[in-house]
Amino acid sequence: MEKLDVKHYLDIYTIRKEMQEEGITNPSKEIKKFTKDFVENYKICH
């Protein structure tokens, strides 16, 4: 099994954020905010 690290989750949440922005998925406002904040904050780290 692959090592699950921050980059792995950053890639997943980046895809989720793009899907939300394109209207493919429509989660609650809280989830959208979490996804956006997660991606923006962790892109700075990597």
N, C-alpha and C positions, 0 to 999 in steps of 0.2 A: 504494500500500500504506500502511496506517495506520502511525503511529509506535508502535513497541513500547516502552512505558515501564514503570516500576514499577507504576503503577496498572493497566495492562493485565494484568500477571502477577499482581498482587494479586487482581484480579477472578477470574481463572482458578483460582488456588489456593484462594480462598474457596469457590468452587463445589465444587472437589474435596474440601475439608474437610467441607462439608455432606453431600456424597455418602457420604463415609467414615463420618460420624456416623450417617447414616440406614441404613447397611448396604447401600447400592447398590453400592459397590465395597469390596473387601477386600484392600488392599495389605499388604505386610509392616509389622511394627511400626516399622522404621526409616523407611519412607516416611511412615507416619502421623505419626510424631514430626516429621519434616522439614516436612510440610505444616502441621501445627499451629503449629510454631515460626515458620515463614515468615509465616503469616497474622498471628499475634499480634505479631511484631516489626515488620512493615511497616505494620500498621494504625496503630501509634503514630506513624510517620513521615508518614502522609498523613491 
